[in-house]
Amino acid sequence: MKIYKNHCINNVVIIDGIARSGKFFLGKLISGINNLEYFISNSELERILINYKFGLLTQHNTEALFVIAINELIYNRSIGRNVNMKCGDGSSVMNSFESDLYINRQNSADSGDHVIKQLNSKNRSSVFILHQSLGVIDVINESIPSVKMINIQRDPLDLAYSWMKRGWGFRCGADPLSFDQVCDYKGSPVPDFAINWADEYLESNEYDRVVKSIVNLTKEENNILNDESNDICSIYYDNLLHRPEDEMYKIYNFIDHTPSEKMNEIIKREVRNNSTVGQEEKIQYLNSGIEDRPYLEKLLELSNNYKHKLSN
């Protein structure tokens, strides 16, 4: 069966990156840009792309389903349906400087085509957060040719440390609150990004799983970002912390939108470097449990490469 492919109903910005790289942090900063909707994080979009990656969907049907899901999310947001207003939640619209707009949408009876026409007449763009989707960027570009892709990178050492603290070396398939679509490999759960080295993944302890995952994901990410045929805006987590105005300026130019008058206030609210754990302490922590030492060396090499990018 071939699913009918429609067009995206407005302009779309996608924030992507490896898990724990700071996408919600960046999303909250981007909310301070004029005419951008507050970001939407929806795992169903990622499941569509993952099913394509595993050959469960044709490319055409993937593109069609992806656009249908995007359009439904855009429409629901525009009429105030299924809006997250939970205080303290990063994806809550209450973090937006336009929070009153989303409250008013909930209290309005408006719906139908004229709501979308009004959205587009104001040149507003919708923002979505995805995880580790650069591997299928061709499908995303075919689905939404005008899409603006922004990728955020973080020090691989910091990523591995954060993954360990979050339990991502053992939670896959064991924790019903992870919500990740995992593969059934020989009767055991394996994350989609590790399916090409599934046997090694299952034989590894949690430290090795995390370090190997970050090494492989970072290499894949770097290969795609280094391909000049891909139009992607690269943002660095550490620069957002220490030079937020410069890093945000890159985004203003890339998406052709201007910062709101609340931008400086949002930067001051969101940019806080609360890390109290030093690099050596993180290395010692990972070193205490890893068995495949060469992979730790690969991780540290990628970490040094990241720092070199920052210095440039």
Secondary structure, 3 states (H helix, E strand, C coil): CCCCCCCCCCEEEEEECCCCCCHHHHHHHHCCECCECCCEECHHHHHHHHHHHCCCCCHHHHHHHHHHHHHHHHHHHHCCCCCCCCCCCCCCHHHCCCHHHHHHHHHCCCCCHHHHHHHHHCCCEEEEECCCCHHHHHHHHHHCCCCEEEEEECCHHHHHHHHHHHCCCCCCCCCCCCCCCEEEECCEEEEHHHHHHHHHHHHCCHHHHHHHHHHHHHHHHHHHHHCCCCCEEEEEHHHHHHCHHHHHHHHHHHHCCCECCCHHHHHHHHCCCCCCCCHHHHHHHHHCCCCCHHHHHHHHHHHHHHHHHHHC
